[in-house]
Amino acid sequence: MKKATKPKLHITITRMLFLIEVLKDKSIINSTQEFCEVIGMQKQSIRNVKIGKQHFTAKHMTLACDTYNINANWLMGLQEEIFRTTPRKLAKVKDLKSAPQVRQNSSILN
């Protein structure tokens, strides 16, 4: 009888699962459920991720990075620092429309 083997998970999946534990250890989140709610995933889906039947989408990873100030390069396996040293701020289109240099070319955003 063959012994069931765990699937080899992509580094982003491994790191997202590790991230949940880091966030819990640092008391940033209280539970896996809380993390799942933030990224828009059902808690039951984590089990499927662990066995290779489901994966985290780009949207899940982006929400995790933006919400918890996570270094996306770490998530992809490119850097060692989990957290960004400076928070990234994303400009909203409505804020860009009011910027002086954009008002001159407002047809671009409309």
N, C-alpha and C positions, 0 to 999 in steps of 0.2 A: 504494500500500500504506500502510495506517494504521500510525503509530508507536504502540507500546504505551505507555500512560501509567500512571504510578504512581497508585494510588488515594489519595485524600485521607484520611489517618487521623485518627481522633478524637484530641483533645488528650491524653486519658489513655493511649492507646496510644503516641503519640509520646513522652510523658514516661516511660512505663515502659521503652521501648526506650532512651531517653537515660539513665535511671537505671542500667541495666545497665553502660553505659560509665562513668558517674561512679563507681560502686562498684568497678569494675575499676581505674580511674585512682587511686583512693584506697587501693587494695590491701585493700579490705574483702572483696571476693570475688576469686577467682583466674580464674574463667571464667564464661561464660554458662551452662554446664552446672550449675555450683554454684548460681547464681541460680534456674535452672529447678527444681532439686531442692527448694530451700527453698519455692518457691511452688506446687509440685505440678504442674508442667507439663513435658512432654517437650521436649527441646532442639529437635527437629525442628519443633515447633509454632511456634517463634519465626519461622521462615521464612514460615509461613502467616500469621502476624500481620502481618509486613512487607508482604505482598502483599494483605492485606485479606480473606483467606479464613477467618481465625480471629481471636478477640479475647481479651484478658485479662478474666477474670471478676472480679466483686466480691471473691470469695474470694482470687484471685491478688493483687489490689491490697491487700487487707487484710493478708495475710501479708507482703507486701513492706514495707508501712508499719510493721507491728508488729516485724518482724525487724530491719529496718535503721534504725528510728527516723525514718521518712520522714513529712514533713508531708503529710497527705492533701489539704489545701487546695492545696498546690503541684501535686500529682498531678492535681487537677481543673482547674488553671489559674487558681486564685483568689488565690494568693500566690506570691511570688518565692523564698522560703526553702525549699530542698529538705529540709533536716533540721529536725526539731523541736528547739526549744531545751531542752525538758525532756522526758525520756522519759515516755511514758504507761504507767501501770500499770493493768492490768485485774484487778479482784477476781474471784476464783473463788467460785462459789456456796457451796462448802464453807467458805471463809473468811468469807463473809457470815453464814452460819448461826451462827458462833461470836461474832459481834459483839454486844455487850450490847443495843443498841437493837433488833436483829433477833430476838434470842432471845425477847423478849416477844411478838412476832408470828410465831413460827416456823411457824405454819400457812400463811403466805404462801409460804414456800419449799419446802414439802413437797407 
